[in-house]
Amino acid sequence: MSLLPSVLFVCLGNICRSPLAEAAFRAAADERGLRLTIDSAGLGGWHAGEAPDPRAQEVARANGIDISHYRARQVARKDFGLFDHVVALDLDNLVALRELRPQSARARLSLLLDHVPGREGQAVSDPYYSGPEGFLTTWSDVTAGADGLLTKILAPA
């Protein structure tokens, strides 16, 4: 593993939760002056090439982050060798990632909220079928998870 690990966030379609997690983690890393490899992807490919959901873009923008240039992509088996951490946004995604992960892969799998004390095993709220308030809840979840994950990654072994 490198000194500054790489992280991939994964949800179902890569237009709501995982781009917001990517944005929150980038912001947390930037605040600490770290230049990490950070990306997001979806298990499904039906949104590949699309920008994040406009509601996700709005909540990110309201927090000073522009994600309009992000583009959805489907997770690939090679990602498990390219990234040190592959972080799922809910248990269904984690189970699917475990099945997709090659045995020889170096990536560590986890749920994002496993990195928040007291939230272990919980899913990041999926806002897709909700209104703007759902995206605010998701932003709160991914921000807490990003801070917790970065703290664990940077902690001395």
PEKA-V951373 format. One record per run of one state. SS is the DSSP state (H for helix, E for strand, - for the rest). FROM is the first residue (numbers start at 1). LEN is the number of residues. If there is no record, write none. Layout:
SS&FROM&LEN, SS&FROM&LEN
This chain:
-&1&6, E&7&5, -&12&5, H&17&15, -&32&6, E&38&5, -&43&11, H&54&9, -&63&11, E&74&1, -&75&4, H&79&4, -&83&2, E&85&4, -&89&2, H&91&10, -&101&7, E&108&4, H&112&4, -&116&16, H&132&23, -&155&3
